[in-house]
Amino acid sequence: MPAIDRYILRLTVIPMLGVFALAASLLLLEKMLRLFDFVAVEGGPIGVVFKMLGALIPEYASLAIPLGLLLGVLLAFRKLATSSELDVMRAVGLSYNRLLRVPYIITAILVAINVALVFYIQPVSRYYYEQMEYELRSGALGASIKVGEFTTLKDRMALRIEESEDEGRRLKGIFARVADTKGQVLSISAREGAFLATSDSPDTIILRLTDGTIVQDSKGNTPRVLSFSRHDLPIDLPRVEDFRERGDAEREYILPELLRIGWSDNQPEAKRDASQASFNFRMVEVVMMVLMPLLAVALAIPPKRSTSALGVFVSIIMVVSYHKINQYGEDLAALGRFDPILALWGPFVLFAALILWMYYRVAYVPGGQAIGALETWFAKLSKRLRRLFRRRRPRQMAVLEPAAAE
């Protein structure tokens, strides 16, 4: 690889990886707080939070990869422009098309990765996430009994535990109230206890109690009080139904399934519309990555004798706005209110035409600027703000001292 290509590669990859890591981390951290609250309310193990976050990585990566590619190329060419290295390269005959050789090699690799993510990995991981959420709600992941609170099991048992040690293996201060269909009520208190699994019935666990008292109360009979050194109390767990099959939503379908359902005459019209909308949405999100280097170059080069970073903000706004427009178009197409081709590829054509025009202005028009009017307006606004908030220096008053008498 020529030295110029290695140099551009180094300038592009480092900020691209940084932006990708930052965007993915922010998305995961925002989701992590919600998952911790959800798991705490459902009483599940903390470790399931990280498994659910791992299942969301492909979904967030498909959003962070285009943004990382755009800002990586943009920051690389902006550094070349602000350090006047770009002028030297242009002076020796290197065109923008030649300088974009390495960014487009990177783009081809990232497009292949994103295709694998949105058409294969992301649907499966999303289904895995939904499955873990269902199991957490149903208690299949080992829902815990909150210490110091009454917990109802199977609508016939109330259980309260004062203390829990050794990650729940040792329980102290246990009170249980058990009622049966015959009207008999058992009030049980014990000093210690532990949960034990049974090999014959997976829907039943044993609560082994130590040093306690049982008060048996039957209708029409005098309550009986029994003391025990060890007592096994069977607890019936709620039956957990099998989770649904993959495909409840179109985002859980992989590429062959989308093609089979979306263009099949045997499927309902609503399901065909939703599958076609999901397929076209994923396609336009991937194809748009091909234009990201052109958009990055068009917004990376500030006006002469300027270090304005307005292009960085404009690029983020454009990409995020386009993504939201695509999501809105997918929703309309999925409901059958709009043709999926027109709803998703129409904005793509307009956005692509805008990017090509911006790149043409920078690459082929001498002194051309893609956002020249915005740069001028932004410069005027910055000057006015500086004048408005500039602190006035206090005037120094001259102190006149009388001359000393001779």
C-alpha positions as CSV (number, residue, x, y, z in Angstrom):
1,M,0.0,0.0,0.0
2,P,1.4,3.4,-0.9
3,A,2.5,5.7,1.9
4,I,-0.3,8.2,1.2
5,D,-2.9,5.4,1.6
6,R,-1.4,4.1,4.8
7,Y,-1.4,7.7,6.2
8,I,-5.1,8.1,5.3
9,L,-5.9,4.7,6.8
10,R,-4.3,5.7,10.1
11,L,-6.1,9.0,10.2
12,T,-9.5,7.3,9.4
13,V,-9.4,4.1,11.5
14,I,-8.4,5.6,14.9
15,P,-11.3,8.2,15.1
16,M,-13.7,5.7,13.5
17,L,-13.1,3.1,16.2
18,G,-13.3,5.7,18.9
19,V,-16.7,7.0,17.6
20,F,-18.0,3.5,17.2
21,A,-17.0,2.6,20.8
22,L,-18.4,5.8,22.2
23,A,-21.7,5.5,20.4
24,A,-22.2,1.9,21.3
25,S,-21.2,2.6,24.9
26,L,-23.7,5.5,25.3
27,L,-26.5,3.4,23.8
28,L,-25.7,0.4,26.1
29,L,-25.3,2.6,29.2
30,E,-28.7,4.2,28.6
31,K,-30.3,0.7,28.2
32,M,-28.3,-0.7,31.2
33,L,-30.0,1.6,33.6
34,R,-33.5,0.6,32.5
35,L,-32.5,-3.1,32.6
36,F,-31.2,-2.8,36.1
37,D,-34.5,-1.3,37.2
38,F,-36.5,-3.9,35.4
39,V,-34.5,-6.8,36.8
40,A,-34.7,-5.3,40.3
41,V,-38.5,-5.0,40.1
42,E,-38.8,-8.6,38.7
43,G,-36.5,-10.0,41.3
44,G,-34.1,-11.7,38.8
45,P,-30.4,-12.3,39.0
46,I,-28.1,-9.4,38.2
47,G,-26.1,-11.5,35.7
48,V,-29.0,-11.6,33.3
49,V,-28.6,-7.8,32.7
50,F,-25.3,-8.3,31.0
51,K,-26.7,-11.2,28.9
52,M,-29.5,-9.0,27.7
53,L,-27.1,-6.2,26.9
54,G,-25.0,-8.6,24.9
55,A,-28.0,-9.5,22.9
56,L,-28.6,-5.8,22.1
57,I,-25.0,-5.2,20.8
58,P,-25.8,-6.3,17.2
59,E,-28.8,-3.9,17.1
60,Y,-26.8,-1.0,18.4
61,A,-23.8,-1.9,16.3
62,S,-25.8,-1.6,13.1
63,L,-26.5,2.1,14.1
64,A,-23.0,2.9,15.4
65,I,-21.1,1.5,12.3
66,P,-22.5,4.0,9.8
67,L,-22.0,6.9,12.2
68,G,-18.4,5.7,13.0
69,L,-17.6,5.4,9.3
70,L,-18.9,8.9,8.6
71,L,-17.1,10.7,11.4
72,G,-13.9,8.7,10.9
73,V,-13.6,9.8,7.3
74,L,-14.8,13.3,8.1
75,L,-12.3,13.9,10.9
76,A,-9.5,12.4,8.8
77,F,-10.1,14.8,5.9
78,R,-10.8,17.7,8.2
79,K,-7.3,17.2,9.8
80,L,-5.8,17.1,6.3
81,A,-7.7,20.3,5.3
82,T,-6.9,22.3,8.5
83,S,-3.2,21.4,8.4
84,S,-3.0,22.4,4.6
85,E,-1.8,18.8,3.8
86,L,-4.9,18.5,1.6
87,D,-3.8,21.5,-0.5
88,V,-0.4,19.9,-1.1
89,M,-1.9,16.6,-2.1
90,R,-4.2,18.4,-4.5
91,A,-1.3,20.4,-5.9
92,V,0.6,17.3,-6.8
93,G,-2.3,15.9,-8.7
94,L,-4.2,13.7,-6.2
95,S,-7.9,14.0,-6.7
96,Y,-10.6,13.5,-4.1
97,N,-11.6,10.3,-5.9
98,R,-8.0,9.0,-5.5
99,L,-7.8,10.0,-1.8
100,L,-11.1,8.1,-1.2
101,R,-9.6,4.8,-2.2
102,V,-8.8,3.7,1.3
103,P,-12.1,5.0,2.8
104,Y,-14.0,3.0,0.3
105,I,-12.1,-0.2,1.1
106,I,-13.0,0.3,4.7
107,T,-16.6,1.0,3.6
108,A,-16.8,-2.3,1.7
109,I,-15.7,-4.2,4.7
110,L,-18.2,-2.4,7.0
111,V,-21.0,-2.9,4.5
112,A,-20.4,-6.6,4.5
113,I,-20.4,-6.6,8.4
114,N,-23.6,-4.6,8.5
115,V,-25.3,-6.9,6.0
116,A,-24.5,-9.8,8.3
117,L,-25.8,-7.9,11.3
118,V,-29.1,-6.6,10.0
119,F,-30.1,-9.6,8.0
120,Y,-28.9,-12.5,10.2
121,I,-27.3,-11.7,13.5
122,Q,-29.6,-8.9,14.7
123,P,-32.9,-10.8,14.2
124,V,-31.6,-13.9,16.1
125,S,-30.2,-11.8,18.9
126,R,-33.4,-9.8,19.2
127,Y,-35.4,-13.0,19.6
128,Y,-32.9,-14.1,22.3
129,Y,-33.4,-10.8,24.1
130,E,-37.2,-11.2,24.0
131,Q,-36.9,-14.7,25.3
132,M,-34.7,-13.7,28.3
133,E,-37.2,-10.9,29.1
134,Y,-40.1,-13.3,29.0
135,E,-38.3,-15.8,31.2
136,L,-37.4,-13.0,33.6
137,R,-41.1,-12.0,33.9
138,S,-42.3,-15.6,34.3
139,G,-39.6,-16.5,36.9
140,A,-37.8,-19.1,34.8
141,L,-34.5,-17.4,35.4
142,G,-34.8,-17.9,39.2
143,A,-36.8,-15.0,40.5
144,S,-35.7,-14.2,44.0
145,I,-37.7,-13.7,47.2
146,K,-37.2,-10.2,48.5
147,V,-35.8,-10.0,52.0
148,G,-38.1,-8.4,54.6
149,E,-41.2,-8.6,52.4
150,F,-44.1,-11.0,52.0
151,T,-44.0,-13.0,48.8
152,T,-47.1,-14.9,47.5
153,L,-46.5,-18.2,45.8
154,K,-49.2,-20.0,43.9
155,D,-51.9,-17.9,45.7
156,R,-51.8,-20.3,48.7
157,M,-48.5,-19.6,50.4
158,A,-47.2,-16.4,51.9
159,L,-43.4,-16.4,52.7
160,R,-41.3,-13.9,54.5
161,I,-37.5,-14.0,55.2
162,E,-35.7,-11.7,57.5
163,E,-32.1,-12.3,56.4
164,S,-30.3,-13.9,53.5
165,E,-26.6,-15.0,53.5
166,D,-24.2,-16.8,51.2
167,E,-26.1,-15.5,48.1
168,G,-29.4,-16.9,49.2
169,R,-28.1,-20.4,50.3
170,R,-28.7,-19.6,54.0
171,L,-31.9,-18.0,55.2
172,K,-32.7,-16.7,58.6
173,G,-35.9,-15.6,60.4
174,I,-38.5,-17.5,58.2
175,F,-42.2,-17.2,58.4
176,A,-44.6,-19.1,56.1
177,R,-48.4,-19.3,56.0
178,V,-49.8,-22.1,53.9
179,A,-53.5,-22.8,53.1
180,D,-55.0,-25.8,51.4
181,T,-58.3,-26.4,49.6
182,K,-59.8,-28.0,52.8
183,G,-59.5,-24.8,54.8
184,Q,-56.6,-25.9,56.9
185,V,-54.0,-23.2,57.6
186,L,-50.4,-23.8,58.7
187,S,-48.4,-21.0,60.3
188,I,-44.7,-21.9,60.3
189,S,-41.8,-20.0,61.8
190,A,-38.2,-21.2,61.8
191,R,-34.8,-20.0,62.8
192,E,-33.0,-21.0,59.6
193,G,-33.8,-22.6,56.2
194,A,-32.5,-23.3,52.7
195,F,-34.0,-24.0,49.3
196,L,-33.3,-27.5,47.8
197,A,-34.0,-28.7,44.3
198,T,-35.8,-31.9,43.6
199,S,-34.9,-34.4,40.9
200,D,-38.3,-35.9,40.3
201,S,-40.3,-32.7,39.8
202,P,-38.7,-29.6,38.2
203,D,-41.8,-27.5,39.2
204,T,-41.3,-28.2,42.9
205,I,-38.6,-27.1,45.3
206,I,-38.1,-28.0,49.0
207,L,-37.7,-25.3,51.7
208,R,-35.8,-27.2,54.5
209,L,-36.5,-25.5,57.8
210,T,-34.5,-25.8,61.0
211,D,-35.6,-25.2,64.6
212,G,-39.1,-23.9,64.3
213,T,-42.7,-24.1,65.2
214,I,-45.9,-25.1,63.3
215,V,-49.3,-23.9,64.3
216,Q,-52.0,-26.0,62.6
217,D,-55.4,-24.3,62.4
218,S,-58.5,-26.2,61.1
219,K,-62.0,-25.0,60.9
220,G,-64.0,-26.1,64.0
221,N,-60.9,-27.6,65.7
222,T,-58.6,-26.3,68.3
223,P,-55.2,-25.1,66.8
224,R,-52.3,-27.5,67.4
225,V,-48.7,-26.3,68.1
226,L,-45.8,-28.5,67.0
227,S,-42.1,-28.0,67.4
228,F,-39.5,-29.4,65.0
229,S,-35.8,-29.5,64.6
230,R,-36.0,-30.1,60.8
231,H,-39.0,-29.8,58.5
232,D,-39.2,-30.0,54.7
233,L,-41.8,-27.7,53.1
234,P,-42.6,-28.4,49.4
235,I,-43.2,-25.3,47.3
236,D,-44.9,-25.5,44.0
237,L,-43.4,-23.1,41.4
238,P,-45.6,-21.5,38.8
239,R,-45.6,-23.3,35.6
240,V,-43.5,-21.6,32.9
241,E,-44.9,-21.9,29.4
242,D,-42.6,-22.4,26.5
243,F,-41.6,-19.1,24.8
244,R,-43.1,-18.4,21.4
245,E,-41.4,-19.3,18.2
246,R,-39.2,-16.7,16.5
247,G,-41.1,-14.5,14.1
248,D,-43.6,-12.7,16.2
249,A,-42.3,-9.4,14.7
250,E,-40.8,-8.8,11.3
251,R,-37.5,-7.6,12.8
252,E,-36.9,-11.2,14.0
253,Y,-36.9,-12.6,10.5
254,I,-33.7,-13.3,8.7
255,L,-33.2,-12.5,5.0
256,P,-34.5,-15.7,3.4
257,E,-37.6,-15.6,5.6
258,L,-38.3,-11.9,4.7
259,L,-38.1,-12.8,1.0
260,R,-40.3,-15.9,1.4
261,I,-43.0,-14.1,3.4
262,G,-42.9,-10.7,1.7
263,W,-43.5,-12.0,-1.8
264,S,-45.7,-15.0,-1.1
265,D,-49.3,-15.2,-2.3
266,N,-50.2,-17.5,0.5
267,Q,-49.5,-15.0,3.3
268,P,-52.0,-12.3,4.5
269,E,-51.6,-8.9,2.9
270,A,-50.8,-7.3,6.3
271,K,-47.9,-9.7,6.9
272,R,-46.6,-9.2,3.3
273,D,-46.6,-5.5,3.8
274,A,-44.8,-5.7,7.1
275,S,-42.1,-8.0,5.7
276,Q,-41.5,-5.9,2.6
277,A,-41.3,-2.8,4.7
278,S,-38.7,-4.5,7.0
279,F,-36.7,-5.7,4.0
280,N,-36.6,-2.4,2.3
281,F,-35.7,-0.6,5.5
282,R,-32.7,-2.8,6.1
283,M,-31.6,-2.4,2.5
284,V,-31.7,1.4,2.4
285,E,-29.8,1.5,5.7
286,V,-27.0,-0.6,4.3
287,V,-26.9,1.0,0.8
288,M,-26.7,4.5,2.3
289,M,-23.3,3.5,3.8
290,V,-21.8,3.6,0.3
291,L,-22.4,7.4,0.2
292,M,-21.0,8.1,3.7
293,P,-17.5,8.8,2.5
294,L,-18.7,11.3,0.0
295,L,-20.8,13.1,2.6
296,A,-17.9,13.1,5.0
297,V,-15.5,14.8,2.5
298,A,-18.2,17.3,1.5
299,L,-18.6,18.4,5.1
300,A,-15.0,18.0,6.3
301,I,-13.4,20.8,4.4
302,P,-14.0,24.2,6.1
303,P,-13.6,27.5,4.3
304,K,-10.0,28.9,3.8
305,R,-8.4,30.4,6.9
306,S,-11.1,28.8,9.0
307,T,-11.2,25.9,11.5
308,S,-15.0,25.7,11.8
309,A,-16.4,22.4,13.0
310,L,-19.9,23.1,11.7
311,G,-19.6,20.2,9.2
312,V,-19.3,17.7,12.1
313,F,-22.6,18.8,13.6
314,V,-24.4,19.0,10.3
315,S,-23.2,15.4,9.4
316,I,-24.6,14.0,12.6
317,I,-27.9,15.8,12.2
318,M,-28.3,14.6,8.6
319,V,-27.6,11.0,9.4
320,V,-29.8,10.8,12.5
321,S,-32.6,12.7,10.6
322,Y,-32.4,10.3,7.7
323,H,-32.6,7.3,10.0
324,K,-35.7,8.7,11.7
325,I,-37.3,9.3,8.3
326,N,-36.6,5.7,7.3
327,Q,-38.2,4.5,10.6
328,Y,-41.3,6.6,9.9
329,G,-41.5,5.3,6.3
330,E,-41.2,1.7,7.6
331,D,-44.1,2.2,10.0
332,L,-46.3,3.6,7.2
333,A,-45.4,0.8,4.8
334,A,-45.9,-1.9,7.4
335,L,-49.4,-0.6,8.1
336,G,-50.1,-0.6,4.3
337,R,-50.6,3.1,4.1
338,F,-47.7,3.7,1.7
339,D,-45.9,1.7,-0.9
340,P,-42.6,0.4,0.7
341,I,-40.6,1.3,-2.4
342,L,-41.8,4.9,-2.4
343,A,-41.7,5.3,1.4
344,L,-38.1,4.1,1.8
345,W,-36.4,4.5,-1.5
346,G,-37.9,7.9,-2.2
347,P,-36.1,9.6,0.7
348,F,-32.9,7.6,-0.2
349,V,-32.9,9.1,-3.8
350,L,-33.4,12.6,-2.4
351,F,-30.7,12.2,0.2
352,A,-28.3,10.6,-2.3
353,A,-28.9,13.4,-4.8
354,L,-28.1,16.0,-2.0
355,I,-24.9,14.2,-1.1
356,L,-23.7,13.9,-4.7
357,W,-24.4,17.6,-5.3
358,M,-22.4,18.5,-2.1
359,Y,-19.5,16.3,-3.1
360,Y,-19.5,17.8,-6.6
361,R,-19.4,21.3,-5.2
362,V,-16.3,20.5,-3.1
363,A,-14.4,18.2,-5.6
364,Y,-15.1,19.8,-9.0
365,V,-16.0,23.5,-8.4
366,P,-12.9,25.7,-7.6
367,G,-13.4,27.1,-4.2
368,G,-16.8,25.5,-3.8
369,Q,-18.3,24.8,-0.5
370,A,-21.1,22.3,0.3
371,I,-22.5,24.4,3.2
372,G,-20.9,27.8,2.4
373,A,-24.1,29.7,3.3
374,L,-24.3,27.9,6.6
375,E,-20.6,28.6,7.3
376,T,-21.1,32.3,6.6
377,W,-24.2,32.5,8.8
378,F,-22.5,30.5,11.6
379,A,-19.5,32.7,11.5
380,K,-21.6,35.9,11.8
381,L,-23.6,34.3,14.7
382,S,-20.4,33.3,16.5
383,K,-19.1,36.9,16.2
384,R,-22.3,38.3,17.6
385,L,-22.3,35.9,20.5
386,R,-18.7,36.7,21.3
387,R,-19.5,40.4,21.4
388,L,-22.6,39.8,23.5
389,F,-20.9,37.7,26.1
390,R,-17.5,39.3,26.1
391,R,-16.6,40.7,29.4
392,R,-15.7,44.3,29.4
393,R,-12.3,45.1,30.9
394,P,-12.6,47.6,33.8
395,R,-11.1,50.9,33.0
396,Q,-8.0,51.6,35.1
397,M,-8.3,55.0,36.7
398,A,-5.1,57.0,37.0
399,V,-4.2,57.9,40.5
400,L,-2.7,61.3,40.8
401,E,-0.5,61.8,43.9
402,P,0.6,65.1,45.0
403,A,4.3,65.9,44.5
404,A,6.4,65.7,47.6
405,A,7.4,69.0,49.0
406,E,11.1,69.8,48.7
